[in-house]
């Protein structure tokens, strides 16, 4: 599973999932709309956690930036931005919750 999602893509998807969650909890969406949007929100959260979108593969899409180096790990993803200043390095670890 090759990582094909960049940081900005992940942030947008997590933000959309949170908005759907807020709309559901506040009662703004219900019924079939809530179910469909809830499924999309779960998919957005999962693909953001793993950095991989299966729909991007057949389309040949990757949202990793040119300055974004990505290394996959067994527990998730580590992202580094290719900057000269070490304080600009962004590291994102995504791992599954263990009981």
URJO-V717423 format. One record per backbone hydrogen bond with DSSP energy under -1.0 kcal/mol. NH is the residue of the N-H (numbers start at 0). CO is the residue of the C=O. If there is no record, write none. Layout:
# URJO-V717423
NH:CO ; NH:CO
This chain:
# URJO-V717423
3:50 ; 4:50 ; 9:5 ; 10:6 ; 11:7 ; 12:8 ; 13:9 ; 14:10 ; 15:11 ; 16:12 ; 17:13 ; 18:14 ; 19:15 ; 20:16 ; 21:17 ; 22:18 ; 23:19 ; 24:20 ; 25:21 ; 26:23 ; 27:22 ; 28:22 ; 34:30 ; 35:31 ; 36:32 ; 37:33 ; 38:34 ; 39:35 ; 40:36 ; 41:37 ; 42:38 ; 43:39 ; 44:40 ; 45:41 ; 46:42 ; 47:43 ; 48:44 ; 49:45 ; 50:46 ; 55:52 ; 59:56 ; 60:55 ; 62:3 ; 67:64 ; 68:79 ; 70:77 ; 72:75 ; 77:70 ; 79:68 ; 81:66 ; 82:80 ; 87:84 ; 88:85
